[in-house]
């Protein structure tokens, strides 16, 4: 798995809820996985979690982490291994099943059946006292899966195509315990610490929805991966308190039990207007009283008063650093109450922008906004340059700036600044190679004798597969048998160095090619295809490819950054598949910011289907081409 894939996976927030920075980073270090189970898979270690208290759960988890052997999970490799995402296709098992025995797993459905199946609606299954109900666990496990809390450092991410946009991951991934397995589920280290979640005692909790709170009892909650994950983070003391977000679709959610949000029979109803003058005591009266005793509630609000935080407006106007600083000073006993109040800062993207702005100080009705700014989402989707040109009052502009800074919704793309690259590094060598080549090796006779037609130059780098042992077979060094390539690498292909941060640290060599267009459409070839043809002629196997560089030159307009066409993308995807099969790594695409390059943007080949996303276009306009 490439560095980019690992970094992207680590950015996925599996806990769906508003958190201060420190707690958010802690929660982001964990992942909830679903594992298929059968009769034999409920071992004593897992049973122990079902009867312990929350306090003893943490101690027991620490004890289990010291063991080198983890519970065995039965896994059917004959079906269902094509996707790492948990589909909501499980069969229902009645609550009357014996609580001390896991029901036999039902027949796996085919992919087509899974697409047709409707999400199962599971009941909370616990009594009103909050004591764990064994029958409820049996009902939940009737779905054929068990949920576990893992640390992200102990798992190997699935292919990056399943999470190109980390913030758009809304359901649980499937895990697989088999070592040396080639399925696309998440695999984890043998003996890694894990905590079984659906057997934890069920708890009432406060859930958030569109900036409002609702207290939900155990018997009103329908089990989901998000609910179990919240219980696990609290039980393992990763978070002192949890206020997860309620699913927008609630019981109608197509993700069913795999949803990372909360499903409940008591949906929150957001208020229409939320003004800055409302005191926090009044705003949080109904839900904070459930989290704190009357005496504690008074002390909590007195603490906020001492910090100068008395109204909704005081909480909204805090910048990210100020809010995180305040959160770090809140005593742990008040953590849930503080999170409950903090939810008012979480603005739904569909919320009318005028309503959101009324929660900020010194904003007076009616708020005058341009016609294209109707919702919070419209504000967040604006480019930086367009935002700076807004014709609104200073206080409205300030509030909008705070909202945009609070979310930071832009996808991040990796950039290499060529000005900071030393002369003889890998990227400097490739850039110089491309610039020198296109001036003398791109005769216009190969492009209909038209010197104005665009010239595209591609470099494909490769390694000596007979010598490369980097990440061979993923993380399984036991199987080292590979086909030996007899074709020698020509001596005139010079070494180019090694790119920093790559999963493969072997010396690169490269071939370079340009496009040609003798006739349209059949008599043309892209530079990427020509470069692949050169590699094929050298006897280099597909799994020897490591990087693809693409640079465009046009006399009429700036053509960079330039993605491969659909045909080339399909070819490169197949090459990447072979690299993944042999080494567990990805091929990386590098594109330049301009004809005279100053920066390079890079992403893996599986990610390039995201080329038409608004965020990438916004990134090119604002960041990549900045002077």
URDAFEN-V980147 format. One record per residue. SS is DSSP state (hx for helix, st for strand, lp for the rest). PHI is phi in degrees with one decimal (* if undefined). BURIAL is I if it has 16 or more other C-alpha atoms within 10 Angstrom, else O. Layout:
[[SS:PHI:BURIAL] [SS:PHI:BURIAL]]
This chain:
[[lp:*:I] [lp:-74.4:I] [hx:-61.2:O] [hx:-63.0:I] [hx:-63.2:I] [hx:-64.2:I] [hx:-63.7:O] [hx:-65.9:I] [hx:-61.6:I] [hx:-68.1:I] [lp:-85.2:I] [lp:-70.5:I] [lp:-88.4:I] [lp:-70.8:I] [lp:-84.4:I] [lp:-100.2:I] [lp:-178.6:I] [lp:-78.8:I] [lp:-139.3:I] [lp:-62.6:I] [hx:-57.3:I] [hx:-60.9:O] [hx:-66.2:I] [hx:-62.9:I] [hx:-66.2:O] [hx:-65.7:O] [hx:-65.5:I] [lp:-72.0:I] [lp:-83.8:I] [st:-120.7:I] [st:-139.1:I] [st:-102.5:I] [st:-122.2:I] [st:-108.1:I] [st:-119.1:I] [st:-67.6:I] [lp:-132.1:I] [lp:-143.0:I] [hx:-55.4:O] [hx:-80.3:O] [hx:-89.8:I] [lp:-86.5:I] [lp:-90.5:O] [hx:-59.1:O] [hx:-59.6:O] [hx:-74.6:I] [hx:-59.8:O] [hx:-61.7:O] [hx:-71.1:I] [hx:-73.2:I] [hx:-115.1:I] [lp:-88.3:I] [lp:-78.2:O] [hx:-61.6:I] [hx:-65.7:O] [hx:-75.7:O] [hx:-59.0:I] [hx:-64.5:I] [hx:-66.7:O] [hx:-65.3:I] [hx:-61.2:I] [hx:-65.0:O] [hx:-67.1:O] [hx:-67.5:I] [hx:-65.1:I] [lp:-79.5:O] [lp:-80.2:O] [lp:-89.8:O] [lp:-116.9:O] [lp:-102.8:I] [lp:-58.1:O] [lp:-85.9:O] [lp:-113.4:I] [lp:-73.2:I] [lp:-134.7:I] [lp:-91.4:O] [lp:-83.6:O] [lp:-73.6:O] [lp:-151.6:O] [lp:77.5:I] [lp:-98.8:I] [lp:-81.5:O] [lp:-134.1:I] [lp:-84.8:I] [st:-87.7:I] [lp:-75.6:I] [lp:-88.8:I] [lp:-92.0:I] [lp:-123.6:I] [lp:-75.2:I] [lp:-84.4:I] [lp:-89.5:I] [lp:-115.7:I] [lp:-59.8:O] [lp:-69.2:I] [lp:-79.6:O] [lp:-61.5:I] [lp:-58.6:O] [lp:-70.9:O] [lp:-97.4:O] [lp:-141.6:O] [lp:-74.6:I] [lp:-61.4:I] [lp:-61.9:O] [lp:-62.5:I] [lp:-78.6:O] [lp:-59.0:O] [lp:-68.4:I] [lp:-89.5:O] [lp:-72.9:O] [hx:-55.6:I] [hx:-66.7:O] [hx:-64.2:O] [hx:-64.3:I] [hx:-69.6:O] [hx:-82.6:O] [lp:-67.8:I] [lp:-91.9:I] [lp:-63.7:I] [lp:-71.2:I] [lp:-103.1:I] [lp:-98.0:I] [lp:-86.7:I] [lp:-63.5:I] [lp:65.9:I] [lp:-135.3:I] [lp:-78.6:O] [lp:-69.3:O] [lp:-80.3:O] [lp:87.4:O] [lp:-75.7:O] [lp:-59.7:I] [lp:-105.3:I] [hx:-61.9:I] [hx:-64.2:I] [hx:-66.2:I] [hx:-63.6:I] [hx:-60.1:I] [hx:-64.4:I] [hx:-65.2:I] [hx:-71.2:I] [lp:-62.8:I] [lp:-71.9:I] [lp:85.9:I] [st:-133.7:I] [st:-121.8:I] [st:-104.8:I] [st:-133.0:I] [st:-96.2:I] [st:-124.5:I] [st:-83.3:I] [hx:-60.2:I] [hx:-67.5:O] [hx:-96.2:I] [st:-121.2:I] [st:-104.2:I] [lp:-60.8:I] [lp:-76.1:I] [lp:-55.0:I] [hx:-66.0:I] [hx:-63.9:O] [hx:-84.9:I] [lp:-151.7:I] [lp:-57.8:I] [lp:-108.3:I] [hx:-56.3:I] [hx:-75.6:O] [hx:-100.8:O] [lp:-84.2:I] [lp:-120.1:I] [st:-141.3:I] [lp:-73.7:I] [st:-90.4:I] [st:-85.9:I] [st:-107.9:I] [st:-139.5:I] [lp:-88.2:I] [lp:-76.1:I] [lp:-80.7:O] [lp:71.4:O] [lp:-82.6:O] [lp:-103.2:O] [lp:-72.2:I] [lp:-96.5:I] [lp:-79.3:I] [st:-79.2:I] [st:-106.5:I] [st:-135.2:I] [lp:-66.9:O] [lp:-60.1:O] [lp:77.9:O] [lp:-65.5:I] [lp:-63.6:I] [st:-152.6:I] [st:-126.2:I] [st:-73.5:I] [lp:-104.8:I] [lp:-71.8:I] [lp:-95.6:I] [lp:-71.9:I] [lp:-58.5:I] [lp:-74.2:I] [lp:-127.8:I] [lp:-70.1:O] [st:-153.4:I] [st:-95.7:I] [st:-112.6:I] [st:-112.4:I] [st:-153.7:I] [lp:55.4:I] [lp:81.6:I] [st:-120.4:I] [st:-119.9:I] [st:-146.2:I] [st:-87.0:I] [st:-118.0:I] [lp:-77.1:I] [hx:-58.6:I] [hx:-77.5:I] [hx:-99.4:I] [st:-96.0:I] [st:-91.7:I] [lp:-57.2:I] [lp:-140.1:I] [hx:-59.2:I] [hx:-64.7:I] [hx:-66.7:I] [hx:-63.0:I] [hx:-63.4:I] [hx:-62.1:I] [hx:-61.1:I] [hx:-66.6:I] [hx:-62.3:I] [hx:-76.8:O] [hx:-64.9:I] [lp:-83.8:I] [lp:61.4:O] [lp:-73.0:O] [lp:-123.3:I] [lp:-72.5:I] [lp:-156.7:I] [lp:-132.3:I] [lp:-133.7:I] [lp:-70.4:I] [st:-93.0:I] [st:-80.0:I] [lp:-64.3:I] [lp:-59.4:O] [lp:-96.3:O] [hx:52.3:I] [hx:-66.5:I] [hx:-87.5:O] [lp:-64.1:I] [lp:-74.4:I] [lp:-79.3:I] [hx:56.3:I] [hx:-67.4:I] [hx:-81.7:I] [st:-65.1:I] [lp:-87.3:I] [lp:-107.1:I] [st:-97.6:I] [st:-108.9:I] [st:-148.8:I] [lp:-83.8:O] [lp:-128.1:O] [lp:-69.0:I] [lp:-79.4:I] [lp:-111.0:O] [lp:-65.9:O] [lp:-73.0:O] [lp:-77.0:O] [lp:-129.4:O] [lp:-134.7:I] [lp:-92.7:I] [lp:-70.0:I] [lp:-80.0:I] [lp:-63.9:O] [st:-74.1:I] [hx:-62.1:I] [hx:-59.4:I] [hx:-75.3:O] [hx:-64.0:I] [lp:-101.9:I] [hx:-57.1:O] [hx:-67.4:O] [hx:-93.6:I] [hx:-67.3:I] [hx:-62.6:O] [hx:-76.5:O] [hx:-93.0:I] [lp:-132.4:I] [lp:-70.9:O] [hx:-55.6:O] [hx:-66.4:O] [hx:-64.4:O] [hx:-61.6:I] [hx:-63.1:O] [hx:-66.0:O] [hx:-64.0:I] [hx:-68.9:I] [hx:-64.0:O] [hx:-61.5:I] [hx:-65.1:I] [hx:-60.9:O] [hx:-63.7:O] [lp:-85.7:O] [lp:81.9:O] [lp:-107.1:I] [lp:-117.7:I] [st:-122.4:I] [hx:-57.9:I] [hx:-62.9:I] [hx:-62.1:I] [hx:-73.7:I] [hx:-69.7:I] [lp:-78.1:I] [lp:-66.8:I] [lp:-72.9:O] [hx:-58.6:I] [hx:-65.7:O] [hx:-65.7:O] [hx:-64.8:I] [hx:-64.1:I] [hx:-65.1:O] [hx:-63.3:I] [hx:-60.9:I] [hx:-68.8:O] [lp:-97.4:O] [lp:-76.8:O] [lp:-58.9:O] [hx:-55.4:O] [hx:-64.5:O] [hx:-105.5:I] [hx:-60.6:I] [hx:-67.0:I] [hx:-62.2:I] [hx:-67.1:I] [hx:-61.6:I] [hx:-60.5:I] [hx:-69.8:I] [hx:-65.3:I] [hx:-59.4:I] [hx:-63.8:I] [hx:-79.9:I] [lp:-87.2:I] [lp:-96.4:I] [lp:-67.0:O] [lp:-64.3:O] [lp:-89.0:O] [lp:-66.6:I] [st:-56.0:I] [hx:-63.4:I] [hx:-62.4:I] [hx:-66.1:I] [hx:-64.0:I] [hx:-68.6:I] [lp:-67.1:I] [lp:-84.0:I] [lp:-100.1:I] [lp:-63.2:I] [lp:64.1:O] [lp:-103.9:I] [lp:-111.2:O] [lp:-82.4:O] [lp:-80.3:O] [lp:-83.8:O] [lp:-93.6:O] [lp:-130.7:O] [lp:-60.3:O] [lp:-62.3:O] [lp:-86.3:O] [lp:-103.3:I] [lp:-105.2:O] [st:-127.4:I] [hx:-61.1:I] [hx:-60.7:I] [hx:-60.6:O] [hx:-66.1:I] [hx:-69.9:I] [lp:-86.3:I] [lp:-70.4:O] [lp:-73.9:I] [hx:-61.9:O] [hx:-66.9:O] [hx:-66.6:O] [hx:-64.1:I] [hx:-66.4:O] [lp:-94.8:O] [lp:-61.1:O] [lp:-101.6:O] [lp:-133.5:O] [lp:-67.2:O] [hx:-57.3:O] [hx:-73.2:O] [hx:-66.4:I] [hx:-61.8:I] [hx:-64.8:O] [hx:-64.2:I] [hx:-64.0:I] [hx:-63.1:I] [hx:-63.8:I] [hx:-64.9:I] [hx:-64.4:I] [hx:-68.0:O] [hx:-65.2:I] [hx:-99.5:O] [lp:50.4:O] [lp:-79.1:O] [lp:-64.3:O] [lp:-67.5:O] [lp:-97.9:O] [lp:-121.0:O] [st:-82.5:O] [st:-125.0:I] [st:-111.4:I] [st:-88.8:O] [hx:-66.5:I] [hx:-65.6:O] [hx:-95.2:O] [lp:-85.0:O] [lp:-59.8:O] [lp:-58.4:O] [lp:-112.0:O] [lp:-80.0:O] [hx:-55.3:I] [hx:-70.3:I] [hx:-65.2:I] [hx:-64.7:I] [hx:-65.9:I] [hx:-61.3:I] [hx:-64.2:O] [hx:-60.6:I] [hx:-67.2:I] [hx:-64.5:O] [hx:-72.4:O] [hx:-71.4:O] [hx:-67.6:I] [hx:-74.9:O] [hx:-118.3:O] [lp:-122.6:O] [lp:-131.6:I] [lp:-67.5:O] [hx:-69.2:I] [hx:-62.8:O] [hx:-84.4:I] [hx:-131.2:I] [lp:58.7:O] [lp:57.0:O] [lp:-112.3:O] [lp:-68.1:O] [lp:-89.8:O] [lp:-69.4:I] [lp:-60.6:I] [st:-110.6:I] [st:-114.1:I] [st:-115.6:I] [st:-127.1:I] [st:-120.5:I] [st:-111.4:I] [st:-95.6:I] [st:-148.6:I] [lp:-126.1:I] [lp:-78.9:I] [lp:-67.3:I] [lp:-71.5:O] [lp:-106.8:O] [lp:-77.0:O] [lp:-120.0:I] [lp:-70.5:I] [lp:50.8:I] [lp:-59.7:I] [lp:54.2:I] [lp:69.8:I] [lp:-112.5:I] [lp:-116.6:O] [lp:-73.2:O] [lp:-66.5:O] [lp:-88.5:O] [lp:-108.2:O] [lp:-74.9:O] [lp:-138.8:O] [lp:-65.4:O] [lp:-88.3:O] [lp:-93.7:O] [lp:-85.7:O] [lp:-68.2:O] [lp:-74.7:O] [lp:-79.6:O] [lp:-55.9:O] [lp:-70.7:O] [lp:-83.0:O] [lp:-89.9:O] [lp:-77.0:O] [st:-75.0:O] [st:-112.4:I] [st:103.1:I] [lp:-130.0:I] [lp:-70.6:I] [lp:-67.8:O] [lp:79.9:O] [lp:-79.9:I] [lp:-69.3:I] [lp:-107.7:I] [lp:-105.1:I] [lp:-87.4:I] [lp:-61.7:I] [st:-95.9:I] [st:-124.2:I] [st:-145.5:I] [st:-117.6:I] [st:-129.0:I] [st:-154.1:I] [st:-118.3:I] [lp:-82.2:I] [st:-142.4:I] [st:-148.6:I] [lp:-79.6:O] [lp:-150.8:O] [lp:-116.7:O] [lp:-98.7:O] [lp:-73.3:O] [lp:-94.7:O] [st:-132.2:O] [st:-141.2:O] [lp:-77.3:I] [hx:-63.7:I] [hx:-63.7:I] [hx:-66.4:I] [hx:-64.8:I] [hx:-67.0:I] [hx:-63.8:I] [hx:-63.2:O] [hx:-62.5:I] [hx:-63.5:I] [hx:-61.6:O] [hx:-70.3:O] [hx:-81.8:O] [lp:85.3:O] [lp:-75.7:I] [lp:-73.9:I] [hx:-58.5:I] [hx:-77.1:I] [hx:-87.2:I] [st:-72.3:I] [st:-125.3:I] [st:-135.5:I] [st:-127.8:I] [st:-110.7:I] [st:-130.4:I] [st:-135.0:I] [st:-115.6:I] [st:-130.8:I] [lp:-136.2:O] [lp:-83.0:O] [lp:-103.9:O] [lp:-154.8:O] [lp:-73.5:O] [lp:-100.9:I] [lp:-93.3:I] [lp:-70.4:I] [lp:-116.3:I] [lp:-84.4:I] [lp:-63.3:I] [lp:-70.4:O] [hx:-61.8:O] [hx:-66.1:O] [hx:-65.0:I] [hx:-60.2:I] [hx:-61.3:O] [hx:-64.7:I] [hx:-67.5:I] [hx:-62.9:I] [hx:-68.6:O] [hx:-62.6:I] [hx:-61.6:I] [hx:-60.3:I] [hx:-69.3:I] [hx:-62.5:I] [hx:-63.8:I] [hx:-66.4:I] [hx:-88.7:I] [hx:-126.1:I] [lp:79.1:I] [lp:-113.7:I] [lp:-110.4:I] [lp:-88.2:I] [st:-109.2:I] [st:-97.6:I] [st:-117.2:I] [st:-127.8:I] [st:-99.0:I] [lp:-78.0:I] [lp:-158.3:I] [lp:-58.6:I] [lp:-95.7:O] [lp:-69.6:I] [lp:-123.6:I] [st:-138.1:I] [st:-127.1:I] [st:-107.2:I] [st:-136.9:I] [st:-156.7:I] [st:-75.2:I] [hx:-56.9:I] [hx:-61.7:I] [hx:-86.3:I] [hx:-71.8:I] [hx:-66.8:O] [hx:-86.8:O] [lp:-61.3:O] [lp:-91.0:O] [lp:-65.2:O] [hx:-61.6:O] [hx:-67.4:I] [hx:-69.4:I] [hx:-63.8:O] [hx:-63.9:I] [hx:-63.1:I] [hx:-63.5:I] [hx:-68.1:O] [hx:-100.1:O] [hx:-106.0:O] [hx:-66.3:I] [lp:-102.1:I] [lp:-65.8:O] [lp:-68.7:O]]
